Amino acid sequence: MGPIDFERPAEFLRTQLLRPFSALADFLYPPACSVCGISTGGHRGLCAKCWAGIRFIERPYCEVLGIPFSHDLGAGILSAEAIANPPPFDRLRSAATHDHAVRDLVHGLKYRDRTDLAPMMAGWMLRASDGTVESCDALIPVPLHRTRMLTRKFNQAAELARHMARLSGKPLLAATLVRVKRTSQQVGLGAKAREDNVRGAFAITKGRENDIFGKRVVLIDDVYTTGATVAAASRTLRKAGAAEITVLTFARALSEPI
């Protein structure tokens, strides 16, 4: 006689007990597309139309900046931008281009308090991380200034990082990197203005230097536009002795593959 599996009966019993409540929740809040709201077969999903509108960023792409290429140019090929202006981080990876349904998901999380979207978005980011989350020592969200937190109520980057930590089992360092300078909104600023806006904006919390020194870290944000914010944060991490820095975002502003 084999060993008795106590976990499966317990899981089965829990499922049976929760089934009436799940049915009631589905009745009160029918499953709907996370973007357009049309009825779907399950929660935290997209309808066929919205799903078809998503442009996931897949290989081939620049190994440093993650810019997709229209043709496979061979392993290890870099974009002209990465060669001319090497970033302060080691690599950038993003799940999808910042348009259509993806933009709606970003705005839903960031401006409409749709924290229920974060688990799905984090799952897509984990898939796009190209193994860097699996091999890293810790996850670090791009922080908000404390005064911005009062009006925003939560940090969307930290919310994504929290769910990624749960999915991957990697440590989340939510208080190691802090924003010490209250910056203006980046929306509407040009590339140079964005860079000036976030210069000197980040620091390592006193006493947490060992969180970074010699470590492989993944810096998490919701959107990569010009890269000014993650570049400023990366310089702070590099100065603190980070051995490897990967920037991972849910969306990336991009026109067409090069």
N, C-alpha and C positions, 0 to 999 in steps of 0.2 A: 504493500500500500504506500503510495507516494505521500509526500508532505502536504498538509492542508494549506491552501492559499487563503489566508484570512483577509487579504487586501481586496481581492476581487469581489467576494460577497459583500464586504463593507461598501465598496464603490457602487455595486449594483443596488444595494439598499438605499444609498444616498441619492442615486439617480431616480429611483422610484419615488422617494419621498419628495424630491424637488420637482418632479414632473408636473403636478397640478399647479404649482406656482409658476413654472415656465409657461404653461398653457395660458394661465391668467395674464401673465406679462405680455405674451404674444397677442392676446385679445385686446388688452388695453393699449399696447404700443406695438402695432403690427410691424414685422420686419420691413425695412425700407432701404433703398439705396442711400449710402452715406453722403452722396453728392447731390442728387436731384430729388430724392425723397419718394421716388416711385416704388411701389410694392415689389419686394423680392422674396426669395425663398428662405432667407436667413438674415440674422443680424450681422452688423459689421461687414457688409459686403457692398458691392457695386452692381448696378444693373449692366446688361450687356452693352448698351450704348455708351455709358460712361467708361466702362472698362476698355472698350475699343478705342477710346480717345486718349488713353494714357500711353505716353512714349517712354518706356523703360530704357534706361541707359545700359546697353549690353556691349560686350566686346565685338569688334576691335575698338580700343580707345587708347589715348595717351596714358602711359603708365604712371605719369606724375599728376597731371591735371584731370585725368578722367574724361577728356573731351573725346566724344565718339568720332571715329573715322568712317567715311563712307565706303572705304575699301580696306581690306586687311593688308597692311604694309609689312607684316612680319612682327615677330616677338620683340618687345622692348623698345618699340618706336616711340619717340617723343614728339609732341606738337612743337611748332615754331615758337609759340608763346612760352612753353616750359623751358625751352633752350635759351630764349632771349631774356626772360625774366624768371629765373628759378624762384619758386615760392619758399617761404621759411618753414614749411612743413614738408614731409617726405612724399605724401601722396594725397589725392582727393578722390573720394568716391561718392556718388549720389545715386539714389534709386531711380529717379525719373526727371524729365524736363518740366520746368515750371510753367505749364500752360494747361488750359482747359480744366479737366477734372482735378488734376494735381494742385492747381492754384486754388480751387475751391476747397480742397481738403486742408491746405495750409492755412487759408483764411478762416476756415471753420474752427480749427484748433487754436489759432493765434488770437482771433478777434471775437469769436462767438462762443468761447469757452467750451468747445466740443472736445473735452478731454477723452470722451469715449472713442475718438478716432485714433488716439495715440497708440494703442496696442497693434492695430492693423498697420499703421505707418511704420512703427518700429520693426515689425516683422519684415516689411519690404526693405528697410534699411539694412537689416542683418543679412539678408540675401545678397544685397548689393555691396557688402563690405569686402568682398573678395578675400575672405579668410583673415582679415586683419583684426576683427573682433575676437575671433577664436585664439589668435596668437598674442593678443595684447595683455598688458598687466592691469589696465584700468580704463574705465570710461569717464570722460569729463565733459559736462555740458557747458556751452558758452553761457556765462552768467549774465543776469540782468543787474542793473544798479538797484540798490535797496529802495530808492524812491520810485523807480519804475515798477517794482514789485507791488507797491502799495496800490497802484492804479490798475495794473495788469492782473493781480491776484495770484498768478502762477507763471512760471517760466516754461514756455513751450519746449525749449531745448532740453530742460531738465526732465520734463514729462516724457519726452521721447527716450532720453537716456535711461530713465527709471525702468521703462518697459523693456528696453534692450538689455539691461542688466538682469532683469528677471528671466528673459528668454535665453540669454547666453551663460548666465552664472558668473559673469565677470563683476569685479568690484565697481561700485559707483562712487566716484569722488565728487560729490555735489557741492562741497564747501571748500575745496582746495584752491580753485581758481576763482577770484572775485573781481568784480568790476568796481574800481575805485574812483572812476571819473564818470560823472553823469553826462552822457553824450546826447546829442540831438538825434531825432529819428533819422535813420539812413534813407528812408524812402524819399525819392525826389532829388537826392544829392548825386552829383557826378562822381566819377571814380576818384579824382584827386580830393574832392571835398569829403568823401567817405573816409579816405585814408587819414586826412587831417583830423577828422572828427573822432576817430578811435585811437589816435596815437597816445600812448601812455595810459590807456583806459583800464588795463588789467594788471593784476598782481597776484602773487602767491600768498595765501594766508600765513601769517607768522606762525612758525612751529610746525608747518605742514610741508616743509621743503623736501623731506624724505619721501613724500608721496610721489614726487616727480623725478628726483635725481636717479638717473640710470634706468628709468622705466620706459616701456613702450606704451604709449597712451593713444586713445582714440578720442578726438575732440568732436563733439556732436552739436549740430545746429539744424534748424529746420530748412533754411534756404541758403544757397550759395549764389550771390549775384556778382559783385565785383571781387569778392574775396577779402575786402579790407578788414572786416571784423575778425574772421578766423586767422588772418595773417597777423594781426596785432596780438591776438591771444596766443598764437603759435610762437611768436617771438618771446613772449613772457615764459612760456613753457620751455623753450629751448635754452633761454638764459638760466632757467632753474635746473638745467641739466638733463632734460628729457632725452632719452636715447633715440627714440623714434616717435614721430607724430603723424598720425593719419587723421585727416579731416573727413568726417562722414556726415552727409546731409540727406534729408528726405528728397528735396527738390534742387534743381540747378537751372538758373536762367541760361538758356541756350537757344540759338536760332536754328541752325542746321548743322549736321555733321560736316567736318572738314575733310 
